[in-house]
Amino acid sequence: MAASRTHTAEESGDMHDPLAGAPPTFRQAVAALEAAGPRPEVRLAPLPAPRRMAPYAHALSATVGVDGEELADGRFVLLHDPAGEEAWRGAFRVVTLARADLEPELGTDPLLPEVAWSWLTEALDGRGLERWEPSGTVTRAGSAFFGGLAGRPPRAELELRASWTPADMAAVGGHLLAWCGLLAQCAGLPPEGGSGAVTALPRRRGPRWT
């Protein structure tokens, strides 16, 4: 019934409230995400929500910047299917993407994928956030430039895609903050407060070629 009300709102062209017709539990989860305040280097902004992944979705983009330089970016998407999804083991699912440029030699480190994935699990564990059915991929890519592009320095990039089901939706804001912490770590920033044993990956400074 809720899905049909959303469809009617879209057909009428009433896009003033993107949550029109959404269940209260989803509205509450979105409000918790909007209330979350990450560290100052991480900037969040709304994104158009994907329409085919679930009946309801809310998406945010994130960028990590220091002194006007963008060091990492990504997106955080919250999906909701009131009927539940067996693969999710629940009615909500978090889907994320984090990307950062690295020093080229670091992109060849054989332990890089395991280290990057451990950052995500440690970020969630550090906030005591239980989750179900986690999955993801860590991809590293390297580029060398030739001919008219020969003046550009070699480039290495880390990309981490991950999804999981929050066990307690009352803590969904914490899941966003944990992911923001991961993104900052991928960007090479030290832990907040300037202490802690976790070492961030050295980042590649300079323009990000696309």
C-alpha positions in Angstrom: 0.0 0.0 0.0 2.8 2.4 0.9 4.6 1.6 -2.4 1.4 2.5 -4.4 1.2 5.9 -2.6 4.8 6.6 -3.6 4.0 5.8 -7.2 1.0 8.1 -7.2 3.2 11.0 -5.8 5.7 10.5 -8.5 3.1 10.4 -11.2 1.6 13.6 -10.0 5.0 15.3 -10.2 5.0 16.1 -6.5 8.7 15.8 -5.7 8.7 18.3 -2.8 8.9 15.4 -0.4 11.0 12.5 -1.6 9.8 10.5 1.3 6.2 10.9 0.5 4.4 7.6 1.3 7.4 6.1 3.0 6.9 4.0 6.1 7.6 5.7 9.4 10.5 3.4 10.2 12.2 4.5 6.9 11.6 8.1 7.7 13.1 7.7 11.1 16.1 6.1 9.7 16.6 8.9 7.1 16.2 11.5 9.9 19.0 9.7 11.9 21.3 9.8 8.9 20.6 13.5 8.4 21.3 14.2 12.0 24.7 12.4 12.0 27.7 14.7 12.1 31.0 13.3 10.7 34.4 14.8 11.3 34.8 18.3 9.6 37.0 17.0 6.7 34.1 14.8 5.5 31.3 16.6 3.6 28.0 14.9 3.0 25.4 15.9 0.4 22.2 14.3 -0.9 22.2 12.2 -4.0 19.3 11.0 -6.2 18.2 7.7 -4.7 18.4 4.6 -6.8 14.9 3.5 -7.8 15.5 -0.1 -8.8 17.3 -1.6 -5.8 14.5 -1.4 -3.3 11.0 0.2 -2.9 12.6 2.9 -0.7 16.1 4.3 -0.8 18.0 7.3 0.5 21.5 8.2 -0.9 24.3 10.5 0.3 27.6 11.4 -1.4 30.7 12.1 0.7 34.0 13.8 -0.1 37.0 14.1 2.1 38.9 17.3 1.6 41.9 19.1 3.3 43.1 22.6 2.3 40.9 22.6 -0.8 42.2 19.2 -2.1 39.8 16.3 -2.5 41.4 13.2 -1.2 38.6 10.6 -1.3 35.0 10.3 -2.2 32.1 7.8 -2.0 28.4 7.2 -1.5 26.3 5.7 1.2 22.9 4.3 0.3 20.2 3.0 2.7 17.7 0.6 1.1 14.4 -0.5 2.6 12.0 -3.2 1.6 9.1 -3.4 4.1 8.5 -7.0 3.0 12.1 -7.9 3.9 14.7 -9.5 1.8 16.0 -13.0 2.5 19.5 -12.2 1.2 19.6 -9.1 3.5 18.3 -11.0 6.5 16.1 -8.0 7.2 14.1 -5.1 5.8 17.1 -2.6 5.6 20.4 -2.7 3.8 23.4 -0.4 3.7 25.3 -0.2 0.4 28.5 1.8 0.2 31.3 2.8 -2.1 34.6 4.4 -1.0 37.4 5.6 -3.4 40.8 7.1 -2.8 44.0 7.8 -4.7 47.1 6.1 -3.4 50.8 6.4 -3.8 51.5 4.1 -6.9 53.9 1.8 -5.0 51.2 1.2 -2.3 48.8 -0.1 -4.9 51.0 -3.2 -5.5 51.0 -4.1 -1.8 49.6 -7.7 -1.7 48.0 -7.0 1.8 46.2 -3.9 0.6 42.8 -5.6 0.1 42.8 -7.3 3.5 43.9 -4.1 5.2 41.2 -2.0 3.6 38.5 -4.5 4.4 39.7 -4.7 8.0 39.3 -0.9 8.3 35.6 -1.2 7.6 35.1 -4.0 10.1 37.2 -2.2 12.7 35.3 1.1 12.1 32.0 -0.7 12.8 33.3 -2.7 15.7 34.7 0.4 17.2 31.2 1.8 17.6 29.8 -1.5 18.8 27.7 -1.8 15.6 26.3 -5.3 15.0 25.5 -6.2 11.4 24.4 -9.2 9.4 25.3 -10.6 6.0 28.3 -8.3 5.2 29.7 -8.6 1.7 32.0 -6.5 -0.5 34.9 -6.1 -2.8 38.2 -4.3 -2.6 39.6 -3.2 -6.0 42.9 -1.6 -6.7 43.8 -0.1 -10.1 47.0 1.4 -11.5 47.4 3.7 -14.5 50.4 4.8 -16.5 50.2 7.6 -19.1 51.8 7.8 -22.5 51.9 10.0 -25.6 50.1 13.2 -25.1 49.3 12.2 -21.5 52.9 11.3 -20.7 53.3 14.3 -18.4 50.8 12.9 -15.9 52.2 11.0 -12.9 51.3 7.3 -12.5 48.1 6.8 -10.6 46.8 4.1 -8.2 43.3 4.0 -6.9 41.6 2.0 -4.1 37.9 1.2 -4.4 36.0 -0.5 -1.6 32.4 -1.6 -2.2 30.5 -3.0 0.8 27.0 -3.8 2.0 25.6 -5.0 5.2 22.4 -5.2 7.2 22.3 -3.1 10.4 21.1 -5.3 13.3 19.6 -2.3 15.1 18.2 0.5 13.0 18.2 2.8 16.0 22.0 3.0 15.5 21.9 3.6 11.7 23.4 7.1 12.2 26.4 5.3 13.8 26.8 3.1 10.7 27.1 6.3 8.6 29.7 7.8 11.0 31.7 4.6 11.0 31.7 4.6 7.2 32.8 8.2 7.1 35.6 7.3 9.4 36.7 4.6 7.0 36.5 7.0 4.1 38.7 9.5 6.0 41.2 6.7 6.7 41.3 5.8 3.0 42.1 9.4 2.4 45.2 9.2 4.6 43.8 11.2 7.6 44.8 10.2 11.1 42.2 9.0 13.6 40.2 11.8 15.2 41.9 13.1 18.3 45.3 12.4 16.8 45.8 9.2 18.7 45.2 5.5 18.1 47.1 2.6 16.7 45.6 2.5 13.2 47.8 3.7 10.5 46.2 5.3 7.4 47.4 4.6 3.9 49.7 7.3 2.5 47.7 9.2 0.0 48.7 10.4 -3.4 48.7 14.2 -3.4 48.0 16.1 -6.6 45.2 16.3 -9.1 42.8 13.4 -9.5 42.7 12.5 -13.2 39.4 11.1 -14.4 
